[in-house]
Amino acid sequence: MDIIPTFGDELVATIRPSYELLSSILNRPENARAIRATKRETLPYGPHKRHLLDLFTPRDSAVNPSGDGPRPIFIFVYGGGFKAGDRTIPEVEGGLAYANVGSFMADKLGYETIIMDYRTIDHGAKYPSGGDEIDMVFDWLEKRNVGKPRRDVYIMGNSAGAAHVITWLFEPAYDESVKRLTSGQGDLKLKAAASVGGPFRWYYKDMTDTFLQSILVTYYGDEKKVDENAPTEVAHRAIDSSGENVSKTRPPILVAVSEFDPEYMRRSGKEFAEIWEAAGGKVEHWIVKGHNHISPVLCMGTGGEREEAWAHEMMKRLQDLAH
């Protein structure tokens, strides 16, 4: 863990050394064996070839966070800058990421865990398609749980995946689903949502990364829409347009930003938390010490107490927010 801060907080500069370091740890024989030992099924949740999810089932001896009740569900929406990302990414050898997340959450923390693929811009993604696909996964889950005891669900989005989660929580198209799930009126109860390293604003005109600018324009539609549909602005519109107290129809939100995330992510995450709290939302802003933009999710499954501590703390904070 001590080496991660030395990589700095510039996103591009942190990517390669972070992947190399954490890939080597995940590929230690004891870690690779544990990750591959977790029961894993790949299932379709929709019609597109990208509409697949990996379902990780906890071993029988795993702790049950719900006690004697049905195991809770954890949904992970990975990042990738709207262009990359997959349930299994090539940057980590041996196909261990993001199976590391599924294995850690299932066997160590006891959650039935879903890692969902979604369309990127190379597969025709256009705003708000990320929200569409999260909604589809919840629909798949509801159908799967019909007639069974109600189950608690937590959702976490990382980086671009966090943008998709906030889109789903606040775009009007998903109001019915989000309200139903938050209220627990159906077969699922959405307990809380987490953004880890989420970009709440893009500051498009201030960007020096022209490649990212082109990706954002492709996804959002044009330069104006990039900033108009940034997560904080989507939430702003929901707050301003709602005839009811929108905060009562949304789950608690944990805004987790790494100490060495890019500065604009740290700044915009804090701003979002302040705006949502002022609107009456239940929210917590948390600086994850010692981590950068890449390291949190890749530390899950490394077996190190310090490396995995943040994930234990995240779930504790989510559970505390939910009660």
N, C-alpha and C positions, 0 to 999 in steps of 0.2 A: 504493500500500500504506500510505502514511503516514496516510491519512485513516481507515482502518478502525478503529484503536484509539479514535478520537474518538467512535465510535458507542456505546461502552460495552459492557457485558456483559449487560444486561437483554434477554432474547430478543425480546420484542415490539418494543422500541425499535430493535433493530438490523435488523429485517426490511426495512422499506421503503427506508431509505437504502442498504443493502447491495445490494438488487436493482437500484435505480436506477443506482448507480455501476457495477456489474459488467455490467448489461445494456447500458449505453452502450459499454463497452469491447468486449464480445463482438460488438456490432453495427458496429464499425468495419469498413469494407469488406474489408480484408485478412483479418480474423479470420472474418467471416461467410462469405467465399468458401472459406477453408480448411476450415471446419466442414462446409459443404454439399458439398465435393468428396469427402469420405470415403464410400466405398461403404457403403450402409446398406440392410438388408432388414428388413421387419417380418414376423414369423412367429408362429404360435400354438404355445403349449406345453401348453395344456390346454383344457377345454371352455367355461369362462366367458368372457364378452366382455372381461374384464380380463386374461385369460391370453394376453397378447401380449408379445413381446420384440422389441427392435431389435438386430440383429446387425451390428456394424461390422467390416469386413474391412480389414486394413492394406494399403496400396499395396505393390506388389512391392518397391519400393526401401526400404521401412521396415526399420529394424534388427530383427533377430530375437533376442530375449533368450535363446532356447534355442540359439543358434548354428546348426548345421546340422540340428537336430531340428525336430519339429513346433512351430509357434508356440504359446506358452502362451495360456490363456484368462483373461480378467478379467471378473468379474461384478460389476455395480454395482446395489445395492439402495438407491434413493433414500429420502428422508424425506418428511415431510408431516404429522406429528402424528396418524397413523392415519386422518385424515379427508381430507386433500388429497394431492397428488402424482400425477405422471404422467410418462410418457417424454418428453412435451413439455409444459412448464409455461407458463401464460399470463404469469407474472411477468416473463419475459424475452422481449422483442419478437423477432419474426422466427422463432419456433420453434427457437431455437438452444440451448435447455437442455431436456433433458440431452444433446442431440447433441454439445455441447461436450466432455462427458466421453468419449463414444464416439470422437469424432474424435481427441482428444488421446491417449487410450490406444492407439488403433489406429495412427495415422499417425506420432505422435511417439515412442511407446514400443514399438510393434510387437506389441501384444497383440490377438488377436481378442477383441472386447469385446461383452458382452451387457448391455443395460439392460432390466430386466424390469418390467412392470406387475404389480401385485398388487391384490387387493381391499382397499378401505378400508371404514370402517364404513358409508358410504353405499351400498356394494355388498354389505352383509351380513357383513362381516368379523367374526369372533369368535375370540378366542385359542384355539388357536395357529395361526390360518389363515396368517399370514405365514410361519411355518415350513413349513407344508404346501406353499406355493407355491414356496419355495426348493427344497424336495425335488423338486417337479415339474420345475423347470428342470434340476436335475442329472440327473433321469431322462431328460429330453429330450436332454440333452447326451450321456449315455452311449449312448443308442440311435443318435444321430447319429454316434458315433465307433466303433461296433462294427466289429471287424476291422481297425481302423487303428492305427497306432503310438500308444502311450499319450501323453496330453497332460497337462501341468501346468495346474492351475487355481488362481487366487487370487480371493477374494471380499471385497468391501468393502461395508459397510453404513453409511449416513449417517443420523444422528438416529434417527427411528423405524425406518428400515431397518436400523440397527445392532441395535436391539432384536430385530428379526425374525431377524437372523443369529445372535445369541446364543441365541435360542429354538431355532433349528434345530440348533445345535451341542450343546445340552445337554438338550433335552427327550427323554425316553426313546423317544417315538414315532419318532424319527429315528436312533436308535442304529445300526441296521444300516447305513443309508446313510452316516452320518458315519464309522463305523469302516472301512467298505469303501473309501471315497474317501480317507481319511487314510492308509490302509495302501498305497494304490495297487495293490490286488489286481485291479482291473478295468481299464477302458480310460481311466480318468482318475485323476490323483493330485492331491488337494487339498493344496496346498503351505502355504498360510497364509491367515488371515482378518484383516481390519482392521475395527475400529470407529472411525468418525470422528464425533466429537460425539455419542456414544451415551449415552442415559440409562440407567444401570445400576441406579439406584433411583429411585422416584417420590416418596417422602416425601409420600404422598397427604394426610395430615392437616395437614401444614404448608403446603399449597398455598394461594395466594391467587387463583389463576386458576380460577374456577369453571367456565369453558367447557372448559378442558382436563380438569378433573376429570370432567365429564360425558362427554367423549369416551373417557377411560380406562375409566370404568365400562361404557360401551357395548361397548368392545372386550374388556375382561377379564371382565366379567360382574357384578361387584359391588365395593364398596369394599375388602373384605377381599382379594379376588383380585388387585386392582391391585398391592398390595404383595407378595403371596405369589408372583406370577408375574413380578415385575420380574427383569430379566436376572441380577442377582447371586444372587437367591434360587433361580432355576432352576439355575444353576451349582452353588450350595451343595448342592442336593438330589442332583444328579448325583454330586458328590464324596462325599457322605455315604452314598449308597445303593449305590454301585458296589462289587461284589465284587472288582473288579480295579482297577488303577491307572488311573483314568479319564484322567489326563493323557497316558497313552501312546496313547490312542485318539482324541485330538483334535489338530487342527493347531496350530501356533504362532499366537498371537493378538497383533496390534498394537493397543494401546489409544491412539488419537490423540485428544487433547482440545485444542481451541484455547485460546490464552492468554485470549481474551475470550469463551469459552463461559460460560454461566451457572454460577455457583459450585457448584450442586448437581451439575452434570455433571462438573466438574473433580474434585470430592470423591469422587463415586461411581465415577468411572473409575479413580482411584488406588486406591480400596479394592478394586475388582474385581481389578485387576492384582496387588495384594498377596495376595489370597485365592487366586488361581489359581497364582501362583508358589509359595505355601506348599504347595499340593497337588501340586506337581511339574510344573505346566504350564510350557510355554515361552511367555513373554509379555514384552512391552516396553510400558512406559508412556511416552508421548511428548507433551510440550507443544509444540504448533505455534505458534510465536511470530508475533505480528502479525496473527493471524486471529481471526475471531469464529465464531459458529455457522453463519452463512450463507455466508461467503466462500470456504472451501476449494474446494468443488466448482465454484463459479462462476468461480474463477480459472483453471481448466483451459481451455485454448483461447484465453486472452486474449493469448498471444504475448509476455507480459512475463516476463523472466528471474526477477525477484523474485516475481511473482505465481504463477508455475508451479513455483517451486523446491520448494515443500512436496510436490507430487505426485511429482516425481523422487525426493525424499528418502523419501517413503512407500514407493515401490516398492523402493528400495535397502534400506530397513529390513526389508520383507517378505521380500525375497530372502535377506538375511543371517539372518533368523530361520529361514528354511526350510532352511538348510544347517548 
